[in-house]
Amino acid sequence: MKREIRPDRELDCIGLYCPMPIARTKEEIEKIRVGEVLKVEADDPAAEEDITRWAKRVGHEIVSFEKDEGILTFYIRRTK
């Protein structure tokens, strides 16, 4: 059984295209505390690679990633 992740903040990037999903994600992650989780939803196919690479580069943890009918959902834990 999959554990439900409860985000501390949510960001809706549906309908936004590169570079807006990654830019908005960077802004929102700064609004939560270290250890908290940001949920990001996007439908720009480029967001999958952009957000994944950004999180790895800056050291944030992608706790979960789901792709369902064109909607990408990221749960990102702020680590610093």
C-alpha positions in Angstrom: 0.0 0.0 0.0 1.4 3.4 -1.0 1.8 5.9 1.7 0.0 9.2 1.1 2.2 12.2 1.0 0.7 15.3 2.5 2.3 18.4 1.0 2.8 21.6 3.1 2.2 23.8 0.0 0.8 23.2 -3.5 1.7 24.8 -6.8 -0.5 24.6 -9.9 1.5 25.1 -13.1 -1.2 23.6 -15.5 -1.2 25.6 -18.7 2.2 27.1 -18.1 5.1 26.3 -20.4 8.9 26.5 -20.2 10.4 28.2 -18.4 7.4 29.1 -16.1 6.9 25.7 -14.2 10.6 25.6 -13.1 10.7 29.3 -12.3 7.5 29.1 -10.2 8.8 26.0 -8.5 12.0 27.8 -7.5 10.0 30.7 -6.1 7.6 28.4 -4.1 10.2 26.1 -2.6 11.7 29.2 -0.9 8.3 29.8 0.9 8.4 26.6 2.8 10.7 25.4 5.6 13.5 22.8 5.3 11.9 19.3 5.6 8.5 20.5 4.2 7.1 19.2 0.9 5.9 21.2 -2.1 3.4 19.5 -4.5 3.8 20.8 -8.1 1.4 19.9 -10.9 2.3 20.7 -14.5 1.3 19.6 -18.0 4.3 20.9 -19.9 6.2 17.8 -21.0 9.5 19.6 -20.6 8.7 20.1 -16.8 9.6 16.4 -16.1 13.2 16.8 -17.1 13.5 20.5 -16.0 12.2 20.0 -12.5 14.0 16.7 -11.9 17.4 18.1 -13.0 16.9 21.3 -11.0 16.0 19.4 -7.8 19.0 17.1 -8.2 21.4 20.1 -9.0 20.3 22.1 -5.9 19.9 19.1 -3.6 16.2 19.0 -3.0 14.6 15.6 -2.8 11.8 14.4 -5.2 9.9 12.3 -2.8 7.4 11.1 -5.4 6.7 11.7 -9.1 3.5 10.6 -11.0 2.4 11.0 -14.5 -1.3 10.5 -15.2 -3.0 11.5 -18.5 -0.5 14.2 -19.2 -0.5 15.7 -15.7 2.9 15.6 -14.0 2.8 15.6 -10.2 6.0 16.2 -8.2 6.4 16.1 -4.4 9.6 17.9 -3.6 11.1 18.0 -0.1 13.1 21.1 0.6 16.5 20.1 2.0 18.3 23.4 2.5 
